[in-house]
Amino acid sequence: MKTTNKRIWLGIRKRLGRNFSLFLLLVMMISSVSGFLVTADSVLIKYDEIMRDGNVEDGQFTTAYPLDENVLNEIDKLNVYVEKMAYFEVKMDGNNNLRIYENRKVIDKAVVTKGRIATNDSEITLNRLYAENNNINIGEKLTIPSSYFKDGKSRTLSVVGFVSTPDYNAVFSKNTELMFDAQSFGIGMIDKSLMDKAVQSSLVYQNGYKFNDKVNDNTSKSKHKKILDIVSKKNILMSFMPKDSNNAITFMIDDMGGDKPMMIVFFCIMLSVISLVFWAISSSIITEEAGIIGTLMANGYRRSELIKLYLSGPVIITIFAGIVGNILGYTVMTKPMESMYYKSFELPNFEPYFNMDAFVMTTIIPVVIMLAINVICISRKMRFSPLEFIRGALTKKGRKKARNVPFKKFKTRFISRVIIKQKGDYAVMMIGIFISSILLFYGLSINPTFDNYTKNTREGMVSNYQYILKVPVELNSEKTNNGAKQMDNNLDLTSRGVEKLTISSSQIYIPIRGEKEDISIIGVSENSRYFKNLKVANNPEHIIASKSLCKKAGLQIGDSVDVWDKFTGKKKIYKIVGVYDYPSSLSLFMSKDILNKNIDKDQEYFNCYLSDHKLDIDENYVATIIDKSVAGDAGKQLKQIMGPLIGVFSTVSALFFFIIMFMLTKLILEKNSLNIAYLKVFGYRTKEIKSIYLGGSTFVLLLTIALGIPLEIKSLEYISLIAMSKFSGYFEMTIDKKSVIVAIIVPVFVYILIMVLQMRKISRMSFAEALKNRE
């Protein structure tokens, strides 16, 4: 084997251009996928770190005035610790709001990302995102107006550090908002000595609490309820929110669910093309060196030794590509991926961690697939006898009769015969062009998809405002002695354009997602003003589904759907009797009266108002307010977060296409070097030879683009459904005319560049050398 071992490195050097292209292709794929997966999992580790080191709350509540010792003692008996977190909110320049807290000691502690914590009454620390988005540096001064302090004097505070806090991981100013705003809302931390000088009337008495012992879901719910009862009896409760309901804590972890599937789909598509290229190259090498293989066999070399010989080159290239790709993935490629998360979420300073899943996916799996494909290909090629290898007769079908082609012109007939002869390589080329175009379409379509989601969400809102309530609250009613709202049945809401709904938070199983997803069951009154043309059934087992839900869950009219109540876990089975166009929303519709009965509520129960104008409702009774000005902000935010990833997609797709086309056209020219030499002997000019041998590639490219675009769009719709299945809601891939034009221009431009390079190769080919070396 020592002799054959020398041929491994000789073969790599001999085909340096092809091997380097293959190496570059693998490095590009591995580094981008590894960089993303490493970053995503490292960010999750940092999220867990800030939750742990910051000692994140289990819940919070706000009261009208400070808690007294009796309340704290009663809560302490539940084995629950409470920390007072009063704050005041300051209107800053540029219409920004800065919420200022005292430094926390036990719960929701600040994690310093740069500088230090404020330690006296002339210092302040800011959350990192607010400082970065408003170009505030350490050492700069912020002025707090005099109206916030007891002595009537303003304060000029020096910024001494940047921090992240677990309770503002996503910077929501109100939990009712659909999207956070890290630009105009920020968090400040000051020393106790300065907070003691704040005007009491400006303070909001927020309190965080933490369970001292580990509890399960049932015990947790029980404790939350007991805390709520204790506080509401001894103080005026303004708001109450368990951790799981706090968007500022949970939004990031929920948002990250859809990122990995996109990259995994991206990786699988690229890997499938590379596998085909491996197959074509291995077959080409054995055909090219058939005489050498036959001679080695005749001299006593076993087939297993030769299989190992021809496997070694691809294995070495793949292993080195895995090493280099992972090094780049952990260094260079983590930078754009890191910015996706750190421009939107508050996290401790980034640090990449070794990720075994990423290593297996980007290094072990490509090696295994490469081995499997090459073993199959090489083993099939090695089934011939030594004499057949020496003769180059690597076929069991015998000599074939030349096929007739339906063309009269010599040049056209020649091109068609070249395509027929190299049909396997051209088939791989067509698949490579097709899949590369899908990748390019994917990168180009992400922006329009999120834009269209934003547009559809806004235009699909049936009213200008939607108020989701914590409890039923009648408009213009007055409080009773126990703080509840008194119903006013005489209020004519219809004439004021206000409509009541019942919304039940539920879940259904999404097959393509492989798990349950949150949806809403909307109880609509008959002759609804806002849900026009929606005819709900009176049968309690019938239901109408939104078009988006049907597309994502693969449902249609006549299907039965299992629906679980999100809070009680009870399951009900409904039959879909209609589809309603409610863009981007995963919803089911039924009669309000029937829904109230199904969820064990009174007939008059409701928890949502629809209106075309703002309503005067105490925000303490409002869970969420949705209006058209902010509807669809989730799409905008996702577009902003995924901006760097979109750039990576588009760049990698173009490079991927270039390398695939370059390698395959080069492979075809090398296989036809003898025929090209004959043409040169017969007096054909380089331009004419190029038109013959590159004409086939041009024809394949144009044919694949022309026939492939409709199929690519269809394939992309299914791929995007898988890739975006983990995102909440329904994102339908949008491919606009601009994307189609670019997806055509880029491959053609890249191909022209390849033709120029291959033209130079043809002009430099030595036909004398090719004829001298013919068998």
N, C-alpha and C positions, 0 to 999 in steps of 0.2 A: 504493500500500500504506500510505501514511501515515494515510489515513482508517481503514483496517481495523486498523492498529496501535493506534489509540486505543480500538477496541472490545475489544482483548485485556484491558486493565486495567479497562475498564468492565464487561466480563463477569465478571472475577474479583471486583470489588466488588459487582456485582449479586447474585451467588450466594455471598456471603461465608461464610454459615453452612455451606453444602455444601462449599465449597472448603477452609474451615478444618478441617472434619471429615476431609476427605480428606488434607489436610496433616498433621493430627495422627495419623491412622492410619499414614501412611508414616513419620513421625518415630518413632513408637512402635516400629514394626517394625525400621526401620533402626538406631535407637540400641541396641536390645536385642541384635540379631544382630551389629552392628558391635562393640559393647562386648565381647561374648563372644569373637568371633574375634580381636580385637585383643589381649585379655587372654591368650587361649590361646597365641597365637604369641609374645607378649612374654614369657610364662612360659618357653616353650621357649628363647627367646634367653637368658633369665637362667639357665636350666639349663645351656646351653652355656657361658655365662660362668663359672659357678662351677666347671664341670668344667675349663675352660681356666685361669682365674686361680688356682684352687686346685691345679692340676696333679694331677688325679685319678690314682690308682694304676692300674696294669695288673693288679695282683693283690696278695694279702697272705698271709702265713702266720704261724703262732704256734708257738713252740718252748718246750721245757721250761726252757731256761736261755739266757742271752744268746748271740748269735752271736759267734764269734771271728773274727779277721782273716783266717784261712785260708779260711773259708767266704765271707766278703765278697769276697776277692780272686778266688776261683773264679767267683763269680757275675758279678763285674765283667768277667771275660774274655768273658762272653756279651753284653757291651755293655748290661748291665742295672744300674741304680742301685738300691741298697737303703737305706732309711731306717728306723732303729729307732724304734718307736712304743710303747714299754712303757706300760702304764696300770695303775691300781688302781681298784677299784670300791667306792664308799662307800655304805653304807645311810643314807639321810637320813630326816628326819621324814616321816610320812605314808606310810611303806612305799615311798618312792621310792628309786631307785638312780641314783647319779651316777658316770659313768665318767670318770676324770680322766687326761688326757694331758699330756705336755709339749708346749709350743708346737712345731709342725712347722716345718721350715725349707725343705724342697724339695717333698716329696710330701704331698698332701692338706692343703694349707695352709688355714688358717682365713680366711674372708672376713668382715671386720667389717661388721656391719649397723648397729651403734650403739655409741658409746663407743670403746674401744681395747683392744688386746691387753694381757694381764698382763705386767708388766716386772720385778716383784720377788717375793720370797717371801711377801708378805702380800696378794697380789691373785689374782683368778681371773676368767676370762671363761666365759660359759655359752652354749650354743646357744640361739638366739632362741626356739624353740617351747617348750622346757622352762621358760624364764624367764616367757614370757607365760602359759602354762597354770598356772603355780604362783604367779603374781602377784609375781614377784621383779623389783625395779627396780634400776637402777644406783645404787650407793652402799650397798646393803644388805649385811649380813654373813652369811656361811655358816660354820658350825663343822665342821671335819673332826676326828673323834676321834683321841685320842693313839695308839691302837693302830696307826695307819698310818705312824707316824714313828719313826725310830731313837732319838731322844732321849726318847721316851715322853711328849711334850707335844702337846696338841691345838693346832690352828691355827684362828684366826678370820680368814677371808679376805674382803676387800672385793670385791664384784662391780664390775668396771670396764668391762665391755663385753659385747655380745652378738655372736655369730658364727654363721656357717653353714659347714659343711665338706662337700666333695664326697663323702667316704666315708660320711657320715651324712645324705644328702639326704632319705631317709626313715629315721626313727629306729628301726631294728631293734636290739634288744639282742642277739638271736641270729639267725643266718641261717635257722635251722630254724623260726622262728616264721612263722605265716601272715600276721600283720598287725603293723604297727609300733605303738608306744605312745609318743606324744610327751607324755603326761601324767605318767607315773610313771618314765620313763627319760630321762636327759639326758646331755649331754656337757660336760665342763669342761676348760679349758686353763689350765695354770699355767706359771710360769717354770722354767727348768732348775735354778735355785738351790734351789727347793722340791722338785722331783722328786728331786734328789740326796739329799734327807733322808728319802725314803720307805723303809719297811722292804722289803727285797728279797723276803721271803716273800710279800708282798701283791701283788707285781707280776706282770702277765701280759705275756709277752714277744712282743708283736705286732710284725711287720715288714711294711712296705709296699715294693713294688718297681715300678719304672717302666722300660720299654724306652727306650733312648736313641735308637733309630732307628725309623722307620716299618716295620711288619711286616704281612704279610697273615695271613689266618686260619691257614693251614698252618704258617707260620713261628712265629706266636704260640703255637699248640698245642705245637710242638716246644720252644720256649723255656720254657713253663710246665713241661713234663715234665722238662727238664734241671735247672731250678731245684729242682723237687721231689726229684729224685734226689740233687742235691748236698747239700741241707739234711738229707734223711733219713739220709744216710750219716754226717754229722758231728754231728748233734744229734738229739734226740727230737722228731719233728714232731707237734705237737698238732692242727693244722688247716692246711688249704691251700685257698685260694679265689681263682680268677681273677676279674677284674672282672665279666665277663658273668654269673657265678653269684652275685654279691653283691646281694641284694635291697635293701640300704641305698643302693646306687648306681643300680640299674636299675628299681626299682619304680615311681618316678614317671613315667618316660618310657613304661613299659608301660601304666600306669593311664590316661594321658591319651589313649590311642588311641580310646576310645569316646565322648569328649565332643563332638567336632566333628560326627559324623554326627547326633547328637540335635538340635543347633541347626540344621543344614542342613535336616533334615526339617521342623523347626518353621518355618523361613523359607520353604520351598517351599509349605507349606500356606497360610501367610498370603498369600504372593504370588499364589497361584491365586485367592483370594477377591478381593483387590484388583483383579486383572485383570478379573474379572467386573463389579465395581463401576464400573470405568472404562468398560467397554462400555455398561452401563446408563445412566450419566450422559451419555456422548457422544451416545447415541441420543436421550435425553430433550432435550438442549439443541438439537439440530438440529430435532426435532419442534416444540419450543417457539418457535424462531425461524425457522420455515419461511417465513413471509411476508417477513422481512427478507432471508433468503438469496435468495428469488426476486427481490426488488427489486434487490439487488446484481447478480445475474446479468443481469437485464434491462438494467442500466445499464453492462454491459460487463465486469464482473469475471469472470476465468477461474475454473474449478473448482479448479485447483491453488492459486490465491491463497486461496480460501475454505477449502480443506483445511488450508493452513498456518495460517490464522487460528484455526480451531477446534482445531488441534493445539497452538497456542502456550500456551494456558492450562494444560492438563495438564502440558506439558513444564516450564513455569516452576514450577508447584507441586512437581513431582517433584524438580527440581534443587534448589530451596530446601529441600525436605524432606531431600534427601541431604546438603546442607551442614550443616543444623541437627542431623540425626540422627547424622552422624559426629562433630560437635563434642561432642554429649552422649555418644556411644559412647566417645570417648577420655577423657572427664572423669567425668561422673556414673555412667554404667553400668559403668565398669571397677571401681568400688569393690566392689559385691556379687560380681562375677565374680572379682576378685582374691582375695577372702577364701576362695573355694572351695579355692584352691591353697595360699595362705599360712597357712591354719589347719592344714594337714596336712604340708606339705613345707618343708624348709629351703632358702631361696633368698635371693640378694642382694636389696636393696631394690628394690621394683617400680618400673618405668618403662615407660610405654606407648610402643611403637614403631609407626611408620607401617606399615600392612599393605596391600600392593597387592591381594592376593586378597580381603580384606575390603571394600576400596573398590570393586572390580569387582563383587562379589556384591551389595553393599548399595546401590550407587548406579548403576553403569553398567547392570547387568542390569535393574533396575526401569524405568529410562528406556527401554531398548531394547524391553522387553515392552510398556510403555505406548504407545510409538510404534507398534509393530506392530499392537496391538489397535485403537488409535484410527484408524490409517491404513485398516485393513480396514473398520471400522465407518463412518467418515466417508465413505470412497470409495463404499461401497454406498449410503449415504444421498444422496450428491451425484449419483447417476445420473439423477435426475429433471430434467425441464425447468423453466425459470423459471416458466412458467404453473402447472405442477403444484405447485411450492413455494408460489406465491402463494395457490393454492386450498387448500393443506394436504392435497392428495391424494398422500400419500407411500406409495402402494401400487400395485402393478401388477395386483392381483387384482380391482379393481373393488369395488363396494359389496356387502357381504355381507348376507345375510338374517339377521335376529336369531335367535339360537339358542333353542330351547325348553329350559327348565330344569325338572327334576322336582320343583318345590316349589310349594305353594299359597300360602303366606304371602307378602305383598308384600315384607316386609323381607328374608326369606330369599332370595327371587328377586333382589332388588336386590343383595344382598351377593355372590350367586353370579355375577351379571353383571359386577360390579366385578372380581372375581377373574379371570373369563374375559377381560375387556378388557385387564387389566394382567398377563396370564399370564406375560409375559417377565420383568417386574419381580418378580413373586412367585416365579418359578422361581429367579432370582438370590437372592432372600431365603431360599428353602429351602436352597439350596446354602450360603449364608453362615451360616445357623443350624447346618446340619449340620457344616460344617468348624470353625466356632467351638466347637461342642460337643465335637468331637474334640480340639481344643486344650485345652479345659477338662478333659476326661477325662484327657488326657495328664498335665497338671499334677497332678491329684488322684490319679493312679494310680502315680506314681513312688515315693512313700513305701511304699504297700502292696506294690509289686513288690519292693523291696529287703527289706522285712520278710519277705515270703513266701520270697524266695531264702534268707535267713538261716535261716528255719524249716525249709525243705525240705532244706537242706544238712546241718543238724544231725540232723533225723529220718531223713535218707537214709543216714547213716553206718551201715554194717553192724556196726561194732564201736566200743567206746568209745575205743580208741587205735589209731592206725595209724603204724607206724614205717617210714619209707622209708630204706633203708641205702645208704651209699656202696659198701660191699663186704659179701659174705655174712658174717654173724657169728652163730655158734651161741650160745645162751644158756648161762650157767654154764660157759663154757669158759675155758681159761687160755692166756696168751700163750706162744708159742714164742720161741726165741732171736732170730728175725728180726722179731719184733713182730707177726706175723700171728696169726690166730685158729685154733685147732685144732678141727676138726669133732668133735662128739660125737653120733654116730649113735644112741646109746642113750637119748638124752634124749626122754622121751615128752611131746611138746608138746601133743598132742591132749587128753590128760587134764587139762592145765593151761589149756585154752581158748585155746591159741595156734596160729595158722595161718600158714603161709608162702605168699607170693605172689611172682610175678615181674611187675614193672611195667616196660614199655618206653616211653620218651618218644618219641613219634612225631608226625607231622603229616598232616593231610588238607586238601584244598582245600575251602573254604567258598564256594559260589557267591555268596551274598548279601553276603559280606564282600569278595569279589574277591581273596582271597589265602589262603595256607595258615594254619592255626591249630593250636596245640599240643593234642594229645590224649594219652591214655594207653591203651596196650594192656595189659590185665590178664590175666595167666596164672593161672587158678584150678584148684585140684586137684579131682578128682572128689569128690562128696559133701561139698562145702564146708559148713562149719559156719555161716559168716557169709553167703555168697551163696546163700541158700536159694532153691530152685526155679529155679536157674540150671543148665541142662543144656547144657554146652559140647560142641561137636561134635568128633569125632576126626579129621575131615578137615582137613588143613593149609591148605586154601583156603577153609574156611568160618569165619565169625566172627559173633558176636552184638554188636549195637550198643545203647548206652544210648538210652533214649527221648529224652533231651535232645539228643543228637548227631543223631538222626534228624530232629528238628524243626528244628534250626539248619542242618543241611547238606541238608535236603530229601531224605532217604534213606528207603527202605522195604524191607521184606523182598523178596529177590530181586534187589536192586540190587548192582552191583559197586562197590567203593570202592578207590581208589588210596591207599596208605598209605606215607609216606616215613619212614625212620628219621631222627630229628632230628640224630643225630651223624654217621652215615656217609652219609646221603643216599640210601641204597638204597631202591628202590621195590618194593613187593609189592602184588598185587591180590587182594582177598578178596571173597567173596560173602556178603552179609548173609542169614543163615538164621533170625534171631530178634531180638527186641527185649526188653531188660531194663530195668525201671524203676529207674534209679539217679539220683535227682533232682539236677538242676543240674550233673551231671558229664558231660563229653564223653569217653566211654570206649568201647573195644571189648573184648570178652571172648573168650578162647579157652582151650584146655587149657594148663596150665602146662608140660607136657612138650613140646608142639608149639611154644609160644612160645620156650622155651629153645633148641630146635633152630633156629628161625628166626633168632634173634639170635646164633647160634654160641656157645652156652653149654652147659656140662655139664647132664646131666639133673637133677642135684641142686641146680642153681643157684637162688638166690632173692635178692631184694633188698627184701623187705618183710615185716613181721610185722603180723598183726591180733590184737588182744587186747582183752578187756573190763577188764583191769587193767593198771597200770603195769608196765613191764618194766625190768629193770636192765641197760641197755646203755650202754657207754662212748659219750658224746656225740660223740667224735671220729669214730666210725664211722656216725653218724646224719646223714642229709641233711635230713630233715624229720620233725617229730612233729606229727600231727594228732589232736586229741581233741575231743570234743563240746563242751567248754566254749569252745573258740575257733573251731570250725568255723562258717563263715558270717560271721565277722568282716569279711570282704571286703564283704559286703552292708551291714553297719553303717557301715563306713568310707566307702563310696560314698554312702550316705545322708547322712552328715555332710558330706562334701565338696560334694555337690550340693544341699545345703539352700538356699543363696541362689538357685540356678538354678530350683529348684522354686517358690520364691516368685515369681520373675519370670514363670515359665510361667503360674501361676494368675492373677496380676494382669493380665498382658498379655491373656490369654484373655478375661477378663471385660470389660476395656476394649474389646477388639477386637469382641466381640459387641455391646456398647452402641453403638459408632460405626456398625457395619454396619447394625444394625437402625434406628437413628435416621436414617441417610442414606436408606435405602430406603423407610421409611414416609413420610419427608418428601417424597421424590421422587414417591411415589404420590399424596399429598395435593395436591402442586403440579400434577400432571397432571390431577387431577379438580377443580381449583378452580372451573371453570365449573359443573360438575354440583352441587358443594356450594352454589354461589350459587343455583342453581335451587331446591334443596331449602329453602334459607332463605326464598326468595320464597314458596314453597308453605306456609310456616309450620312447618317442622320445627325442633324445638329443637336446640341444640348437642349435648346428650346423645344425641339420636336420630341425628344425623348422625355423631357419633363411633362409635356402635354399628354403623353401616353401613360406614363407610370404614375404621375401625380393627378392625371385626369380622373383615374378611377377613384382616388381618395376624394377629389372634389365632388364627383358625382355622388359618392356615398354620403358626404357631408350634407350636400344640398337636399338629397332625397330624405335623409334622416331628419333634417330640420323641417322640411315641408310636411312629411307624414307624421313626424314625431310630436309636433307642438300640441295637437288635440289630445294625443295619448298622454303626453307629459302633464298637461293641465289636469286631466282626469286622475292620473297617478298622484299628482301633487295634492289634489283634494283629499285623497285617502291618507297619504303620508302626513299631511298637516293635521288631519283629524287625530291620528295617533300621537303626533308630536305635541299637540296642544291639548291632549285629553286631560292632563293633570291641572290645567288652568281652570279656575272656577268660571262657569259660564260657557258660552259657545262662541268660538272664534272661527269664522268661515274664511278660508283662504281667498284673498282677493287678488286677482291677476289683471292689472289694467293694461291698456294699450302700450303705455310707455315701457312696462316690464317686458312685454312680448317683443317690442322693437329692439330693446337693449339685449334681450336674450338671443336675438338673431344676429345683431351687429357684432357682439363680443366674440362668439365663436368664429364668425367669418373673418374678423380682424386678426384673431389669433391664428387662424389657419393660413392667412396670407403671410404672416410672419414665419410660420413653419415652412411654407412653400419656398420662401426666399432662402432659408437655411438649407433645405433639401436640394434646392437648385444648385447651390454652391457645392454640395456633396456630389451631385451627379457630374458636374463639370470637372471635378478633381478625380473622379474614378479612373483607374488605369485599366483600359480594356485589354492591353497586352498581358498584364498580370493575371486578370480574370481568365483569359484564354489559356495561359500557360498552366494554371492550376486546375483546369477542368479535368474531371475523372475520365 
